[in-house]
Amino acid sequence: MNWYVYIVKCRDDSLYTGITNDLKRRLFEHNTDNLKGAKSLRGKRPVRLVYSEEYKTQIV
């Protein structure tokens, strides 16, 4: 399983950094009204991916 370190840019131009093993799912979670997205992003949607890097393990 590969892991991704990613940065998204929020509606207010702030940046958020995260890590996930499913980048597409995580971006969906950040941009929808569910309880799985980061709490700190809920008032800053939509977010868009500006950077990602793929790794073989979660330990970077």
C-alpha positions as CSV (number, residue, x, y, z in Angstrom):
1,M,0.0,0.0,0.0
2,N,1.4,3.4,-1.0
3,W,1.1,6.5,1.1
4,Y,0.7,10.1,0.0
5,V,1.8,13.4,1.7
6,Y,-0.3,16.1,0.3
7,I,-1.0,19.9,0.5
8,V,-4.4,21.4,-0.3
9,K,-5.2,25.1,-0.7
10,C,-8.3,26.3,1.0
11,R,-10.9,28.9,-0.1
12,D,-9.3,31.4,2.2
13,D,-5.8,30.7,0.6
14,S,-4.6,28.9,3.7
15,L,-2.7,25.6,3.3
16,Y,-3.3,22.2,4.9
17,T,-0.9,19.3,4.9
18,G,-2.0,15.7,5.4
19,I,-1.1,12.1,4.9
20,T,-3.3,9.3,3.5
21,N,-3.2,6.0,1.7
22,D,-6.1,7.0,-0.6
23,L,-5.7,10.5,-2.0
24,K,-8.9,10.6,-4.1
25,R,-11.0,9.5,-1.1
26,R,-9.3,11.9,1.2
27,L,-9.9,14.9,-1.1
28,F,-13.6,13.9,-1.4
29,E,-13.8,13.7,2.4
30,H,-12.3,17.1,2.8
31,N,-14.7,18.6,0.3
32,T,-18.0,17.1,1.4
33,D,-20.2,17.4,4.5
34,N,-19.2,14.3,6.4
35,L,-17.5,13.7,9.7
36,K,-14.4,12.2,8.1
37,G,-12.8,15.4,6.7
38,A,-10.5,17.4,8.9
39,K,-12.4,19.7,11.3
40,S,-10.1,22.6,10.6
41,L,-11.2,22.6,6.9
42,R,-14.9,22.5,7.3
43,G,-15.4,26.3,7.0
44,K,-12.7,26.6,4.3
45,R,-14.2,24.5,1.5
46,P,-13.7,23.9,-1.3
47,V,-10.1,22.8,-1.1
48,R,-7.9,21.9,-4.1
49,L,-4.8,19.7,-4.3
50,V,-1.7,21.8,-4.9
51,Y,1.0,19.2,-4.1
52,S,1.4,15.4,-3.4
53,E,4.3,13.0,-3.0
54,E,3.9,9.2,-3.0
55,Y,5.8,6.9,-0.6
56,K,6.0,3.1,-0.2
57,T,5.5,3.3,3.6
58,Q,3.8,5.7,6.1
59,I,7.1,6.5,7.7
60,V,8.5,9.4,5.8
